[in-house]
Amino acid sequence: MIEFYYWEPQHLGRMKKPLSRVNSADAAWQRVSGLEVATNHILNLYFAIVTLQVINGDEAWATGDTYRCVAGRELEEVVRAYDGFTQPDLLFRGLSNDCAIELKTKGKTSISQVQKYATLQALTRPEKPLTLVLLTPHGDPSSAFQEALPDLDAVHQELTHRPPLSISAGSPSESTYRNVLAALEVRLRSYDDLYTSVRQALLAEDNSIARRVHQGVLSWLTGRGLCNPGALAQE
């Protein structure tokens, strides 16, 4: 698909740029596949096909529940309803709980990013406890957060001093926001953790098509250098 639009950019309402450094389909692929948003799209496609609970057997990613991935136009409508003040990377809605995954492939996350997810939950489904998973290459909070937090308990301590975000579409009440914070669970997971969970789902899967979907994500994670399966095999 990338190769097609590289040669035929007019379908996107764009023109070729003769002096661009991206001067071949391969170069376009290398550039696009290295972007964080590319991994975001791959995982949204994956979880639109494979439900979160398939890799959540040990509840490493969320509280046990039946989840569906909110993606595509449905996610766009959620974002647009609140003036796009935040764009969830991965959003899952369950029967009794919700889960969101904020992913970083190179940079670090921040307290303000967590605050955005908490505010969105307070605006949309405040009655549902939210698990926010921070998916990063780093295995500890001091490396994952811009604020170099000592542990995840410090996230809640920081949030208690901050009010809900003020947005033009209307902010949640202070009490609603505080109730969401009280139920909020923040988890830190690495791409090695994701690789392990997807691989376990692959090993437990008999359907050949589903196996290819799992294998595709594993190949993406290793091909982007986001995890080290060799090191995991030695553990």
N, C-alpha and C positions, 0 to 999 in steps of 0.2 A: 504494500500500500504506500509506504514512504517513497519507494522508487517511482511509482506511478505519479504521485503528486510532485515529485522532484522534476520529472520531465514534462508534466502537464499542470503547472501551477495556476493556469487560467481558471481551472475548476474551483479554485479557492478564491477567485477574484484577485489574484496576484500576478505579477509579471516576473520573468526571470531577471536576475541581476548578474549581468555578464562578468563583473569584476569581483563577485563574491568569492570568499575563500572556500566556500562549500561548492566545489566545482565538479562533483560527481555524485551519483546515487549512493555509493559507498560512504563518501564523506558526509552526506546528509544523514545516513543511518548512524554513523558514529557520533555525530553531533546530537541528534535527537535522542538516541538511546542512552546517552550519558546524562540527560537531564533528569532532575528529580521527578518532574511531572510525568515522565515516561513510566517510571516505576509505579507512581500513583495510579496511572491508567491501567497498567497491567494487573495490579492488585484489585482494582475495582472490577475489572472483567473477570478475574479469578473468582472473587467472592459473589459475583452475580450468578456464577455457575455452581460453585461449590460453597455451600452455606458455612458460616463461621463455626457452627457446632461440629463440623467434620474435623476441624483441626483443634477443637477445644475440648477433646475428651478428658483431659486432665485439668480443665478449667484454668489453664495457664493464661488465657487471653481474656476471659470474661466470666462472670457468674454464669453457672449453668442455666440455659434457657434455650428457646427456639427463636433464632434470629433470622432476619432477612436484611439484605444489604440495600440501603437507600442510595440509589445511583441514578445517573442520567438525568432525564427531565425532572424526575421527582426531587432529586437533590437540588437541581437548579431552582425549582420552585421554592424550596425551603430557604435557600440562600437569598433569592430575590425578594421574598416576603419581608426580610429584615435588612434590606438595602445592601446586601453583600458585605456586611461588616466582618464576616468570617467565612471561610470556605473549608468545611471539613474535608480531610483527605479520604477517610473511610468512615461511614456512619452506618450503624446497625441498630435496628429496632427489634426488641424482643417482646414477649408476652408480658413479662413482669420487670424486665431490666433493659437498659440500653447500653450500647458500647460504641466508642469512637476510637479510631486509630489515627494519631498524628505521626506522619513519617518524615524523617530526615535522612538523606543519603550522604550528605557531607557536612552541612551546618549543624548548629545546635538549636534546641528549642528554648523556650523561655516561660517564665511565670505568666506573662501577658497572653501567651498562646493558650495556656491552660484556662486562664480567665475567660477567654473568648468561648471555649467549649462549654464552660459552666454557665455563662450568660445565655448561650444558645439553648442549652437544656432548660434553663429557667423560663425561657420564652416559649418553648415548644412542647416539652413533655416533663414538667417539673415533678410530676408524681412518680416518675420512673427513675430509680437509682442509676447513675451513670458510671460506667467503668471507662476511664480514658487511658488508652495504651500509648505510650510514647515509644515508637519504633525507631531506633537510632543505631548507628554503628558502634555506639559506646555502651559499655556495660555498667557504668556507675553514674549517679546523678552529677557528680562533680565535673564529669566530662560531657554529659548530655545537655546540661543547662548552661545558658550564658551566665547565669548568676552563680555558677559553681557551687551548687547546694550540697551539703554533706550527705543528705539522705532524702528519701521521699516524704518523710514527715515534715521536712522543712517547706515542702510545697504548700501544705495546708496552713502552716504558720504564716507564710508569706501572703496567702490569699485572704486570711482573716483580716488583714489590714487594708484590703482593697475593696471598694464598693463595686457593684455590678457596672458593667460598661454602659455608658450613656450613648444611645444610638437614636437616629432620627425617627426610626419606625416605632420607638417606644421601649423603654427599659423595663425589666422586671422589677417587681417590688423588692425592697430590701429583705423582707421576711422570706419571700419565695426563693430569692437568690441564696440566702443563708441556709435554707433547708436543702437546696441542691448541693451546696458545699458540704454540708454535714453527711450527705449520703455518697458523695463523690469518692471513688477509689481510683487512684493514679497508679499505674503499673509501668515499669520500664522493661522493655524487651529489645533484644538485639536481632539483627538479621540472621545470626547463627541460630537463635531461638526459633525464628520463623522457618528457616530451612529444616530444622529438626522436626517441627510440628507438621510441615507439609510432607516430609519424607515418611513420617509415621503414618499419615493418612494414605500415602501412596502404597506402602507395604500392606495396609489393611484393605486395599481396594481390589476387587476382582474385575470390575467393569473396565474393559480396555480403553474406552473413550475417556472415562474419568481419570484413568491412570496417565493418559497422555496430557490431560490438563494439569495434573500435579507435576508431571515431569517438565512441562513447559515453564512453570514458575520456578522450579529448582534450577533449570538451565539459565533462566533470566538472572536469578540471584547470583549464581556463580559467574556468569558471563559479565556481569557488571562489577564484579569484585566486591560484592556486598557481604559475602560470607566466605568462610574457609572450610569447605567440607572435608578436606584432608585432615585438618586439625580435629574436627568433630569426630571423625572415624577413629582417632587415636584415644579419645576419651573413654 
